[in-house]
Amino acid sequence: MEEALLSVVMAILGYLLGAVPFGIVVSKALGLSDPRTSGSKNVGFTNVLRVSGTKAGVLTLLGDMGKGWFMGWAAMQWLTDERMIMVVAFMPILGHLFSPFLGFKGGKGVATALGSVLGLSPSMGLLLLLIWLGAVAIWRYSSGGALAAFGLFPVVAIVNEQRHEFLVFAIVVSALIWIKHKENILRLWKGTESKIGEKKA
């Protein structure tokens, strides 16, 4: 298969894989309530953890990270065009944010984006993951950890990566994640954001 056609096929598959809402899949498989009906009503890791417990939260995190990692890794393995590698790695993030299975709504993209970066550059992905975990450990705000990690992502990309395409990927992904966290930013500013471990009715 020509690389151009393979790139298109992988991009479509990446979008559809990214659109799978693992928070809902895991919750239903475990006989738990739909995360869209409780807490922040988000389908991502943090809300599932809060409303359904550690097991469901961890499985959701692994699923959301896994779909991003797989497409990033596959793009690195099978494609040579840097622009298309970044496009394919970006598509599961886009699918997660705007899932056709959820009326083109979705999560905030943090876990899937971390997975995609891990697939593209394990060292870079691990660094972002450590920044996220470190910020969460200090302040106990999952959103704060995400904002810290992806606020620094373009800077880290400039320092550590020579690929112009990767920097563009970093800027676009970080901007999207910050935009999706606009309500969290307001709550952090007001001091009303929920911390990890807190229950939310």
Wavefront OBJ file of the C-alpha trace (Angstrom):
o trace
v 0.000 0.000 0.000
v 1.351 3.437 -0.914
v 2.308 5.532 2.082
v -0.172 8.299 1.200
v -3.074 5.840 1.194
v -1.777 4.090 4.303
v -1.571 7.456 6.066
v -5.212 8.235 5.251
v -6.387 4.801 6.399
v -4.403 5.097 9.642
v -5.721 8.612 10.268
v -9.335 7.436 9.902
v -8.735 4.398 12.103
v -6.983 6.599 14.640
v -9.930 8.967 14.816
v -12.406 6.112 15.272
v -10.239 4.407 17.900
v -9.807 7.684 19.726
v -13.569 8.192 19.670
v -14.165 5.048 21.774
v -15.213 6.405 25.207
v -13.411 3.999 27.522
v -14.894 5.695 30.583
v -18.355 4.597 29.459
v -17.213 1.189 28.182
v -15.431 0.376 31.454
v -18.284 1.639 33.622
v -20.857 -0.443 31.747
v -18.614 -3.520 31.761
v -18.273 -3.246 35.552
v -21.980 -2.581 36.069
v -21.370 0.971 37.266
v -23.226 4.173 36.527
v -22.589 6.122 33.340
v -19.979 8.816 34.198
v -22.016 11.313 32.157
v -24.670 11.226 34.878
v -22.476 11.982 37.914
v -19.742 14.308 39.138
v -18.444 16.587 36.399
v -20.271 14.390 33.845
v -16.997 13.974 31.935
v -16.089 10.593 30.406
v -12.400 10.813 31.295
v -10.197 9.281 33.968
v -10.647 11.876 36.721
v -14.434 11.811 36.789
v -14.613 8.016 36.471
v -12.134 7.726 39.353
v -14.216 10.101 41.445
v -17.636 8.565 40.831
v -16.818 4.889 40.177
v -13.650 4.136 42.125
v -10.022 3.262 41.577
v -10.465 0.143 39.430
v -12.735 1.847 36.915
v -10.558 4.955 36.928
v -7.331 3.060 36.268
v -8.906 0.970 33.484
v -10.227 4.143 31.870
v -6.805 5.765 32.101
v -5.128 2.738 30.526
v -7.713 2.564 27.745
v -7.527 6.256 26.904
v -3.737 6.326 27.037
v -3.507 3.055 25.119
v -5.446 4.255 22.095
v -3.201 7.299 21.798
v -0.031 5.287 22.342
v -0.962 2.679 19.752
v -1.552 5.202 16.980
v 1.577 7.192 17.819
v 3.657 4.013 17.907
v 2.102 2.647 14.707
v 2.752 5.919 12.883
v 6.420 5.802 13.894
v 6.711 2.195 12.759
v 4.938 2.321 9.407
v 5.243 5.878 8.104
v 8.215 7.984 7.057
v 6.600 11.351 6.269
v 6.959 13.418 9.461
v 3.839 15.466 8.774
v 1.683 12.383 8.356
v 3.210 10.759 11.438
v 2.058 13.749 13.483
v -1.371 13.780 11.822
v -1.940 10.096 12.592
v -0.778 10.585 16.197
v -3.119 13.571 16.518
v -6.237 11.820 15.232
v -7.029 9.717 18.352
v -6.830 12.905 20.419
v -9.279 14.578 18.045
v -11.527 11.516 18.180
v -11.506 11.563 21.970
v -12.366 15.266 22.104
v -15.080 15.080 19.432
v -16.448 11.546 19.438
v -19.144 10.726 16.854
v -20.375 8.102 19.331
v -21.164 10.902 21.816
v -22.660 13.490 19.482
v -19.200 14.919 18.730
v -18.572 15.626 22.383
v -16.010 13.850 24.527
v -13.339 14.066 27.195
v -10.569 16.608 27.635
v -7.884 14.614 25.865
v -5.170 14.502 28.523
v -4.660 10.739 28.818
v -4.988 10.166 25.071
v -2.538 12.976 24.329
v -0.047 11.578 26.843
v -0.381 8.208 25.128
v 0.194 9.709 21.684
v 3.331 11.492 22.859
v 4.589 8.264 24.454
v 4.099 6.526 21.113
v 5.959 9.243 19.208
v 8.746 9.786 21.733
v 8.835 7.584 24.863
v 11.287 9.891 26.640
v 9.162 12.969 25.952
v 5.967 11.192 26.938
v 7.522 9.953 30.172
v 8.683 13.476 31.006
v 5.177 14.882 30.479
v 3.706 12.060 32.560
v 6.137 12.830 35.388
v 5.261 16.536 35.240
v 1.553 15.668 35.410
v 2.019 13.209 38.283
v 4.319 15.585 40.157
v 1.887 18.489 39.903
v -1.010 16.266 40.970
v 0.992 14.917 43.919
v 1.789 18.442 45.090
v -1.558 20.174 44.552
v -3.975 17.209 44.172
v -5.651 18.845 41.180
v -5.832 16.550 38.152
v -6.650 19.540 35.965
v -3.695 21.458 37.407
v -1.395 18.583 36.511
v -2.743 18.491 32.966
v -2.363 22.251 32.543
v 1.190 22.126 33.896
v 2.226 19.234 31.641
v 0.732 20.653 28.463
v 1.662 24.211 29.284
v 5.284 23.028 29.321
v 4.945 20.624 26.376
v 5.898 23.149 23.646
v 8.841 24.353 25.743
v 10.031 20.793 26.325
v 9.610 20.086 22.609
v 11.783 23.073 21.690
v 14.519 21.990 24.088
v 14.513 18.276 23.291
v 13.221 17.791 19.741
v 14.770 18.760 16.417
v 11.623 18.065 14.382
v 9.660 21.151 13.350
v 6.579 18.973 12.830
v 6.742 17.742 16.417
v 6.782 21.316 17.722
v 3.679 22.146 15.681
v 2.033 18.985 17.076
v 2.977 20.055 20.629
v 1.547 23.561 20.198
v -1.741 22.398 18.642
v -2.318 19.623 21.204
v -1.456 21.875 24.150
v -3.731 24.659 22.903
v -6.657 22.252 22.511
v -6.188 20.809 25.979
v -6.003 24.244 27.574
v -9.152 25.306 25.704
v -10.977 22.168 26.878
v -9.943 23.038 30.449
v -11.273 26.604 30.406
v -13.921 25.845 33.039
v -11.327 24.117 35.234
v -9.082 27.173 34.924
v -11.919 29.380 36.205
v -12.581 27.006 39.113
v -8.882 26.866 39.979
v -8.818 30.655 39.975
v -11.857 30.788 42.268
v -10.598 27.966 44.503
v -13.622 25.757 43.803
v -11.948 23.023 41.739
v -12.337 19.521 43.180
v -9.204 17.741 44.330
v -8.254 14.110 43.744
v -9.884 12.004 46.445
v -12.814 14.366 46.978
v -16.298 13.064 46.244
v -18.566 15.202 44.102
v -22.295 14.700 44.140
l 1 2 3 4 5 6 7 8 9 10 11 12 13 14 15 16 17 18 19 20 21 22 23 24 25 26 27 28 29 30 31 32 33 34 35 36 37 38 39 40 41 42 43 44 45 46 47 48 49 50 51 52 53 54 55 56 57 58 59 60 61 62 63 64 65 66 67 68 69 70 71 72 73 74 75 76 77 78 79 80 81 82 83 84 85 86 87 88 89 90 91 92 93 94 95 96 97 98 99 100 101 102 103 104 105 106 107 108 109 110 111 112 113 114 115 116 117 118 119 120 121 122 123 124 125 126 127 128 129 130 131 132 133 134 135 136 137 138 139 140 141 142 143 144 145 146 147 148 149 150 151 152 153 154 155 156 157 158 159 160 161 162 163 164 165 166 167 168 169 170 171 172 173 174 175 176 177 178 179 180 181 182 183 184 185 186 187 188 189 190 191 192 193 194 195 196 197 198 199 200 201
